[in-house]
Amino acid sequence: MKIGDLVKHPAGMRNVCNDMYSMGIVLQVKRGQELHPRGETQVEVMWRGEQASLFYHKSQLEVISENR
């Protein structure tokens, strides 16, 4: 996963808006302990229709189109 990739929540996510969380763009990828003490990769995503970005664990997202 890298900056510019398009992502979505995988089908198993619950209690999320299907339209909004069907596509977002990766703004930043933080690895190691920059954001998380256990060293897990964190991904900053801007969802369509939102004005603020949010951070997720890499495992919570699915890449739907890779930035080349």
Phi, psi and omega per residue, in radians:
M1 nan 2.329 -3.114
K2 -2.535 2.960 -3.132
I3 -0.981 2.347 3.123
G4 1.658 -0.240 3.077
D5 -1.143 2.536 2.995
L6 -1.628 2.346 -3.084
V7 -2.295 2.903 3.030
K8 -2.547 2.904 2.988
H9 -1.324 2.391 3.096
P10 -1.124 2.851 -3.055
A11 -0.989 -0.440 -3.100
G12 -1.337 -0.125 -3.124
M13 -1.223 2.471 3.128
R14 -2.080 2.806 3.075
N15 1.021 0.673 3.045
V16 -2.213 2.704 3.114
C17 -1.322 2.034 -3.100
N18 -1.026 -0.689 3.137
D19 -1.158 -0.932 -3.057
M20 -1.116 -0.801 -3.048
Y21 -1.584 0.274 3.082
S22 -1.444 -0.292 3.112
M23 -2.778 2.274 3.056
G24 -2.526 2.887 3.141
I25 -2.012 2.400 3.137
V26 -1.334 2.146 3.124
L27 -1.673 -0.509 -3.019
Q28 -2.832 2.530 3.066
V29 -2.193 2.132 -3.139
K30 -1.964 2.109 3.135
R31 -1.854 2.826 3.069
G32 1.283 -2.500 -3.021
Q33 -1.757 0.338 3.102
E34 -1.053 -0.703 -3.114
L35 -2.120 -0.458 -3.015
H36 -2.225 2.213 -3.056
P37 -1.087 -0.404 3.127
R38 -1.521 0.053 3.091
G39 1.375 0.308 -3.136
E40 -1.359 2.621 3.132
T41 -1.297 2.273 3.089
Q42 -1.944 2.461 -3.091
V43 -2.179 2.225 3.080
E44 -1.613 2.211 -3.060
V45 -2.211 2.380 2.983
M46 -1.830 2.032 -3.128
W47 -1.522 2.625 3.137
R48 -1.125 2.414 -3.141
G49 1.454 -0.057 3.140
E50 -1.814 2.685 3.129
Q51 -1.868 -0.032 3.116
A52 -2.302 2.575 3.118
S53 -1.585 2.825 3.139
L54 -2.335 2.662 3.095
F55 -1.754 2.497 3.138
Y56 -2.390 2.758 2.929
H57 -1.253 2.524 -3.136
K58 -0.956 -0.631 -3.099
S59 -1.194 -0.244 -3.130
Q60 -1.499 -0.079 -3.039
L61 -2.151 2.723 3.093
E62 -2.179 2.247 3.109
V63 -1.319 2.244 3.104
I64 -1.905 -0.327 3.069
S65 -2.756 2.182 -3.111
E66 -1.543 2.434 3.015
N67 -1.245 2.356 -3.128
R68 -1.773 nan nan
